[in-house]
């Protein structure tokens, strides 16, 4: 006698299972198919092309009414199942019909997860799951606004689909980069760039706070940071949860999903489950490949054949036109892993393979996914790649191809990219000059002026020569920044400006970094260049800073720290001194020392005590002295006209003013100043990075002194009449240094490279000087603050051990 | 035998960063790489016992803050021309929590 099979859910997994069943033994079962949606099986993963208008719904229907009819399937579409009676072996439909089964197959799928934000139940807040959601999004027209919460696969497909219809779409993503489960930062950066090019606004690291509405309908999304994003429709695409309600009610074993064994049988031998609703060996499934595999197994089990479901590696592709990305395997855990990275900035290509014991474990590709199936095969098969390791990243077709081009970054620059910042010379101008016969550096300089002023772009001009002339031009070897790149510091600086690179992953990708995330040499330098060039846009990265700047204290040889409060211009008072003495007592500071910069160093403070000692010092009005930073250290002063019988000006007052203007600023290397009240120079201003010597007629500002490994006297930059002018000159020259010098060059080293005359030209020109001072002030509007107060308030926890196991371990 | 213990949330360790934990037998540095792998090593450079948890993390390596020795987080080996090795301990992530093998941490005391 033919047995009764009842299937709950007409999705892609049960649909495929049904096909296998009917192919193998069409008469094995009488099939009844329930589906809550008022339609049969369609290809849900093709909803994105429907949304973008590339396909019509009819084209994505897998099983038509005729197909069900021909195969004798009793369809109960638009009908929910109310319950399962396992003892009687029946299911009850919503209308009360009782249908008996010999075997029951659950394919209840999953429910979209809705974040329970205030306002999530407003009209116009939807998920992206089925045809109804898709049709709702298709009602949006040009000029309307949509916010999508979730920068994963579904969210981005929804965003791109609507953007293609001219809708104004903003994607809000909680994590630091898009699709963080499938992509690393570099690929996430490229993807974000491509989406922005499509007119989509992307907000990462954005925390949603509340959904705003009016008259029951959504009007916008409020973020934690106070930003309000108005919208006519809000799509939540933050993940799915297996739909286990019916199974749980029937008393089946349920965890995150419906528990199944390798044969896809649940805890009841006559009930099977397949698809997104199941949990197998602790894993859930959302991608189509494993679901089809399950469907095959479940069909065989139903036919009494031996079969077992085995979890395999899965791969992801994003179905957004123009964004070719692929991710497969696992690049998250386990020791002994190696990376192979390939970047082609010109084509916007990023490829990364993760190897373990000569086998490919994971792969991320962006921009060129042509060989992705081959790599996916290597992952699935666990192929030993030792033999082809060197050329592996180039794919299966590689046969002695050309090596990586160190000039790729420059070759990729558009013609209007500015190479020489001093003279405003673009790449196109230089290329034209070369083509007109200027075939060496001197000739290019003569014809275009490029690299003729400060000279820091010389390396780049040479690379343009090389890229234009090919083998006819031999590029003099320049010292590259580190092993991660062939570019020198000056070249990287220039390219950050001319290509408008505003994040670390942008630099790594666009300049073809050879490592995934830089090293301890390039990261601190890049962090400085980015914050100096883009003070407003770039977010300082503490993880790219040396420990002293990350913890705002100087590490000592025994791992303790030294704490130096700021003493403005070297002037203090009894209250401050008492607070320092109290702090030294309270935190058992073993050594208290006067520094050469007219302040007091508390040496030997434990890392865990730092936020506490800072909070105590803050209470007395003391702030960080930045004695640990590549930034402003001290402004040393003599007593000047206040007390000294030789003083010509108020040197202490000016010193304090300068220190209050400059503190908190980051510079390529440390920056020390001094102001002397007369040419007797008691403050030793002429061996500082910037020194001011007061004279009867005004102020002599000189730069480029040193009293360390090298000893140098400063050279006169200019003499001005007033304190205000002195302030502007110092701000301007500091900014010029910040914008142009190589990381870890003190002013005297930078001056040797660009020449004092060039610096003088910039400072003597009133417009240039003012513009520099203005840019310094803009940067200071962000960085002129006390990091100690901030860390004591917000980050104190991070200074403590993550865990203390001393007690447990002793048991 | 292993004895996995929960020592904190993954998000409490910054990506490309580290945190220190105290044990009865010395401090252990727990590292998190840019792609969210975790590693545990003795918090002392083989050179002059510099606190590795304070170093710059790049790829699966850390640079000691005292004298720039580069240590592999996977093997504990000093890289390049430097020679030396740091003890490593099994560490893994489960549902956003960092787990260390306490049995292994204990064994080093013996």
HADDOCK unambig.tbl for C-alpha pairs under 7 A between the chains (distance, minus, plus):
assign (segid A and resid 184 and name CA) (segid B and resid 35 and name CA) 6.70 0.50 0.50
assign (segid A and resid 332 and name CA) (segid B and resid 35 and name CA) 6.21 0.50 0.50
assign (segid A and resid 332 and name CA) (segid B and resid 36 and name CA) 6.08 0.50 0.50
assign (segid A and resid 332 and name CA) (segid B and resid 37 and name CA) 5.52 0.50 0.50
assign (segid A and resid 333 and name CA) (segid B and resid 37 and name CA) 5.11 0.50 0.50
assign (segid A and resid 335 and name CA) (segid B and resid 74 and name CA) 5.08 0.50 0.50
assign (segid A and resid 336 and name CA) (segid B and resid 74 and name CA) 5.85 0.50 0.50
assign (segid A and resid 516 and name CA) (segid B and resid 59 and name CA) 6.52 0.50 0.50
assign (segid A and resid 517 and name CA) (segid B and resid 58 and name CA) 6.11 0.50 0.50
assign (segid A and resid 517 and name CA) (segid B and resid 59 and name CA) 6.15 0.50 0.50
assign (segid A and resid 518 and name CA) (segid B and resid 58 and name CA) 6.24 0.50 0.50
assign (segid A and resid 519 and name CA) (segid B and resid 58 and name CA) 5.14 0.50 0.50
assign (segid A and resid 520 and name CA) (segid B and resid 56 and name CA) 5.84 0.50 0.50
assign (segid A and resid 520 and name CA) (segid B and resid 58 and name CA) 6.81 0.50 0.50
assign (segid A and resid 520 and name CA) (segid B and resid 63 and name CA) 6.55 0.50 0.50
assign (segid A and resid 543 and name CA) (segid B and resid 16 and name CA) 6.09 0.50 0.50
assign (segid A and resid 543 and name CA) (segid B and resid 17 and name CA) 6.07 0.50 0.50
assign (segid A and resid 543 and name CA) (segid B and resid 56 and name CA) 6.60 0.50 0.50
assign (segid A and resid 544 and name CA) (segid B and resid 56 and name CA) 6.58 0.50 0.50
assign (segid A and resid 546 and name CA) (segid B and resid 56 and name CA) 6.59 0.50 0.50
assign (segid A and resid 547 and name CA) (segid B and resid 54 and name CA) 5.65 0.50 0.50
assign (segid A and resid 547 and name CA) (segid B and resid 55 and name CA) 6.37 0.50 0.50
assign (segid A and resid 547 and name CA) (segid B and resid 65 and name CA) 6.47 0.50 0.50
assign (segid A and resid 557 and name CA) (segid B and resid 66 and name CA) 6.95 0.50 0.50
assign (segid A and resid 559 and name CA) (segid B and resid 50 and name CA) 6.45 0.50 0.50
assign (segid A and resid 559 and name CA) (segid B and resid 51 and name CA) 6.13 0.50 0.50
assign (segid A and resid 801 and name CA) (segid B and resid 19 and name CA) 6.58 0.50 0.50
assign (segid A and resid 801 and name CA) (segid B and resid 20 and name CA) 5.00 0.50 0.50
assign (segid A and resid 801 and name CA) (segid B and resid 21 and name CA) 4.87 0.50 0.50
assign (segid A and resid 801 and name CA) (segid B and resid 22 and name CA) 6.55 0.50 0.50
assign (segid A and resid 802 and name CA) (segid B and resid 8 and name CA) 6.64 0.50 0.50
assign (segid A and resid 802 and name CA) (segid B and resid 19 and name CA) 5.88 0.50 0.50
assign (segid A and resid 802 and name CA) (segid B and resid 20 and name CA) 5.83 0.50 0.50
assign (segid A and resid 802 and name CA) (segid B and resid 21 and name CA) 5.25 0.50 0.50
assign (segid A and resid 803 and name CA) (segid B and resid 7 and name CA) 5.75 0.50 0.50
assign (segid A and resid 803 and name CA) (segid B and resid 21 and name CA) 4.84 0.50 0.50
assign (segid A and resid 803 and name CA) (segid B and resid 22 and name CA) 6.39 0.50 0.50
assign (segid A and resid 804 and name CA) (segid B and resid 21 and name CA) 5.73 0.50 0.50
assign (segid A and resid 804 and name CA) (segid B and resid 22 and name CA) 4.67 0.50 0.50
assign (segid A and resid 804 and name CA) (segid B and resid 23 and name CA) 6.21 0.50 0.50
assign (segid A and resid 805 and name CA) (segid B and resid 22 and name CA) 5.69 0.50 0.50
assign (segid A and resid 805 and name CA) (segid B and resid 23 and name CA) 4.62 0.50 0.50
assign (segid A and resid 805 and name CA) (segid B and resid 24 and name CA) 6.78 0.50 0.50
assign (segid A and resid 806 and name CA) (segid B and resid 22 and name CA) 6.15 0.50 0.50
assign (segid A and resid 806 and name CA) (segid B and resid 23 and name CA) 4.25 0.50 0.50
assign (segid A and resid 806 and name CA) (segid B and resid 24 and name CA) 4.11 0.50 0.50
assign (segid A and resid 809 and name CA) (segid B and resid 23 and name CA) 6.61 0.50 0.50
assign (segid A and resid 809 and name CA) (segid B and resid 24 and name CA) 5.91 0.50 0.50
assign (segid A and resid 809 and name CA) (segid B and resid 106 and name CA) 6.68 0.50 0.50
assign (segid A and resid 810 and name CA) (segid B and resid 24 and name CA) 6.41 0.50 0.50
